[in-house]
């Protein structure tokens, strides 16, 4: 009975390994196509824009903090 469970566990592992390899190959094939390349370029552009927006947000908050600190020290 123990051997049977062990054998089933191996089958599940191999099935998962094959499925994962097939999914990885399909993703690699898609990303190497023209649509995949465009998708990656768009994603990189959106991440860059998000980073710029985050930098701007942080800068604005730091300016506000400096203004508040100046008001407090004047009082």
C-alpha positions in Angstrom: 0.0 0.0 0.0 2.9 2.4 0.8 4.5 1.7 -2.5 1.2 2.6 -4.3 1.0 6.0 -2.6 4.6 6.7 -3.4 4.1 5.8 -7.0 1.0 8.0 -7.2 3.0 10.9 -5.7 5.7 10.4 -8.4 3.0 10.5 -11.1 1.6 13.7 -9.8 5.0 15.3 -9.6 5.9 14.2 -13.1 2.5 15.5 -14.4 3.1 18.8 -12.7 6.6 19.0 -14.1 5.4 18.3 -17.7 2.5 20.8 -17.3 4.8 23.5 -16.0 7.3 22.9 -18.8 4.6 23.1 -21.4 3.2 26.3 -19.9 6.7 27.8 -19.8 7.3 26.9 -23.4 4.0 28.4 -24.5 4.7 31.6 -22.6 8.2 31.8 -24.1 6.8 31.3 -27.6 4.1 34.0 -27.1 6.6 36.5 -25.7 8.9 35.9 -28.7 6.1 36.7 -31.1 5.3 40.2 -32.3 2.2 40.4 -30.0 4.3 39.3 -27.1 7.1 41.8 -27.8 4.5 44.6 -28.0 2.9 43.4 -24.7 6.3 43.5 -23.0 7.2 46.9 -24.4 3.8 48.3 -23.2 4.3 46.7 -19.8 7.8 48.3 -19.5 6.4 51.6 -20.6 3.6 51.5 -18.0 6.0 50.5 -15.2 8.3 53.4 -16.2 5.3 55.8 -16.1 4.2 54.4 -12.7 7.7 55.0 -11.4 7.7 58.6 -12.6 4.3 59.2 -11.0 5.6 57.7 -7.7 8.7 59.9 -7.8 6.5 63.0 -8.4 4.2 62.0 -5.5 7.1 61.5 -3.1 8.6 64.8 -4.2 5.3 66.7 -3.6 4.9 65.1 -0.1 8.5 66.0 0.8 7.9 69.6 -0.2 4.7 69.7 1.9 6.6 68.2 4.8 9.3 70.9 4.5 6.6 73.6 4.4 4.9 72.2 7.5 8.3 72.0 9.3 9.0 75.6 8.4 5.6 76.7 9.8 6.2 74.8 13.0 9.6 76.2 13.6 8.3 79.8 13.0 5.6 79.4 15.6 
